[in-house]
Amino acid sequence: MKLSDDGFDARRLRPKGPKQWRMRLGAAFAALLVTLGVLLGLAGAANLLGRPPALEGLDTSTTGGAILLAIGLVLLYLGIALWRRCRRRMRRGPDLAMAPGLMKKHD
C-alpha cells in the first residue's frame, strides 16, 4: 500500500473489528453450561436406571431423577446453542453483514 507524504493512511478509514473478549467469555460460559448439563443428565439417568449417584444433596427418588435428567438436557441444549452463536460471531469478520445462514457450516 502506498503511503502519501501528507500523512494520509488508508488503514485508518477501515473500521476496527469488534472486541472478541465478550464472545470468548460467552463461549467459556457455554462450555460450563454444557458440562453441567452433561453431569446432571448423567446423574438423573443413573438415578432412573436404579443406580443413584453418590452425591448426598441429590434427590434419589424416581421423580427427582427425571427432574435432574430434564434439567440436564435443557442446560445441554442451551449451552450448545449459546456456544454455536458465540462461535459464529467470533468467526464473522468486520466485512459486509451477511445472513448467518449463508456462512459456511463449520460449527
C-alpha positions as CSV (number, residue, x, y, z in Angstrom):
1,M,0.0,0.0,0.0
2,K,1.4,3.4,-1.0
3,L,1.8,5.9,1.8
4,S,1.5,9.5,0.7
5,D,3.7,12.3,2.0
6,D,0.8,14.3,3.6
7,G,0.3,11.8,6.4
8,F,-2.8,10.1,4.9
9,D,-3.2,6.5,5.9
10,A,-5.9,4.4,4.3
11,R,-5.9,1.9,7.1
12,R,-7.5,4.5,9.4
13,L,-10.6,4.5,7.2
14,R,-11.3,0.8,7.7
15,P,-13.5,0.3,10.7
16,K,-12.0,-1.6,13.6
17,G,-13.5,-5.0,14.3
18,P,-15.5,-5.7,17.5
19,K,-13.7,-6.8,20.6
20,Q,-13.6,-10.6,20.9
21,W,-13.4,-10.9,24.7
22,R,-17.2,-10.9,25.1
23,M,-17.7,-13.7,22.7
24,R,-14.8,-15.7,24.3
25,L,-16.4,-15.3,27.7
26,G,-19.7,-16.3,26.3
27,A,-18.2,-19.4,24.7
28,A,-16.5,-20.3,28.0
29,F,-19.8,-19.9,29.9
30,A,-21.5,-22.0,27.3
31,A,-18.9,-24.8,27.8
32,L,-19.6,-24.7,31.6
33,L,-23.3,-25.0,30.8
34,V,-22.7,-28.0,28.6
35,T,-20.5,-29.6,31.3
36,L,-23.1,-29.0,34.0
37,G,-25.9,-30.3,31.7
38,V,-24.0,-33.5,30.9
39,L,-23.2,-34.1,34.6
40,L,-26.8,-33.5,35.7
41,G,-28.1,-35.6,32.8
42,L,-25.9,-38.5,33.7
43,A,-26.8,-38.3,37.4
44,G,-30.5,-38.3,36.5
45,A,-30.2,-41.1,34.1
46,A,-28.2,-43.2,36.7
47,N,-30.9,-42.5,39.2
48,L,-33.6,-43.6,36.8
49,L,-31.7,-46.8,36.0
50,G,-31.5,-47.8,39.6
51,R,-28.0,-46.6,40.5
52,P,-28.4,-43.4,42.4
53,P,-25.4,-41.2,42.3
54,A,-23.1,-41.0,45.3
55,L,-24.0,-37.3,46.0
56,E,-25.7,-36.5,49.3
57,G,-27.5,-33.4,48.0
58,L,-29.4,-35.0,45.1
59,D,-32.9,-36.5,45.4
60,T,-32.8,-40.2,44.9
61,S,-36.5,-40.7,44.1
62,T,-37.7,-41.5,40.6
63,T,-39.3,-38.1,40.2
64,G,-36.0,-36.4,41.3
65,G,-34.1,-38.4,38.8
66,A,-36.5,-37.4,36.0
67,I,-36.2,-33.8,37.0
68,L,-32.4,-34.0,37.1
69,L,-32.4,-35.6,33.6
70,A,-34.7,-32.9,32.2
71,I,-32.7,-30.0,33.7
72,G,-29.5,-31.6,32.4
73,L,-30.9,-31.9,28.9
74,V,-32.2,-28.3,28.9
75,L,-28.8,-27.0,30.1
76,L,-27.0,-29.1,27.5
77,Y,-29.3,-27.7,24.7
78,L,-28.8,-24.1,26.0
79,G,-25.1,-24.5,26.3
80,I,-24.7,-25.8,22.7
81,A,-26.9,-23.1,21.3
82,L,-25.0,-20.4,23.1
83,W,-21.6,-21.9,22.1
84,R,-22.7,-22.1,18.4
85,R,-23.9,-18.5,18.4
86,C,-20.7,-17.2,20.0
87,R,-18.5,-19.2,17.6
88,R,-20.5,-17.8,14.6
89,R,-20.0,-14.3,15.8
90,M,-16.3,-14.8,16.5
91,R,-15.7,-16.2,13.0
92,R,-17.6,-13.4,11.3
93,G,-15.3,-10.7,10.0
94,P,-15.9,-6.9,10.0
95,D,-16.9,-7.1,6.3
96,L,-20.4,-6.9,4.9
97,A,-23.2,-8.0,7.2
98,M,-24.4,-11.3,5.7
99,A,-27.1,-13.6,6.9
100,P,-25.8,-16.3,9.3
101,G,-27.4,-19.0,7.2
102,L,-25.2,-18.1,4.2
103,M,-22.0,-18.7,6.0
104,K,-20.1,-22.0,5.7
105,K,-21.3,-24.6,8.1
106,H,-18.0,-25.3,10.0
107,D,-19.5,-25.2,13.5
